[in-house]
Amino acid sequence: MRELCGNVIEAAQNSAMHIAIFVVRRPADDAAGEAALERTRHELVRLIGLAVALVLQACHRVRDLDWLAENELLERGSAEHAALEEIAGPGYNEVIGWAVDATYEAGARKMVAPEVLSSVLYSVRWALMYVSNHAEDLMMHLNQPIPLAYYNLLETMVCIYIAVAAAALVPSLLWAAVAVSPVVTLFFYGFFTLGTSMLMDPFVKDSGFDTLAFIKATMLSMDSLERNVPLRRRVASPKRGSFNVFADDPAKAFDDDPGPKKER
């Protein structure tokens, strides 16, 4: 599941890399060409980040649209906001669809060089499809946890090891077995705790994956790509960038206890 989280982030950053490299031409149908280009690049990165955030929130069985709005991934009161409020599922597949559609729109407005347009659209589409694929694998593992029989077997094995540890250590350690036996017992109890807590759901609060760090690092990385690739864009506008909110610690939004947040 940690690998799947990494795959989601990797595919998202690959999409952002393609956008940063290839969506670089001013649209001919807009008088404010450079401003329209920057707005399009920002919107594409925002949609990718919104999809990743929804995936990670879904891992915690919550969907907090207020947190997404506060961290500039979603505009409060927008059509996107209204649609996500009505969607019964986690919503990330729909957002990925919006991102693919927005990429094709950028291509139609000639923001991508014609000679590479088809390959760029193909690459971005498939990278975003991989985000969806890995997210669905995550949801499958969360909804189909390890069978209870395996935990019962683990519990039986741990109890047997603890029961025989003291007698088994005496022949090799003699009197030192008295001091070592509690350590061995604690060691095997750790296996039991792992099997009955984190392995059941690795997104639990405190002991699970730090998904807030995942989304923060992803957004800062994609924002850096948008600002600095190609390098001539940074030289022309060094202060550009719209996701600096993630440079500070955003409000915690991936708790297991959602409280007033909207549950799936």
Beta strands, then each sheet from edge to edge (+ up, - down):
strand 1: 62-63
strand 2: 262-263
sheet 1: 1+ 2-
end
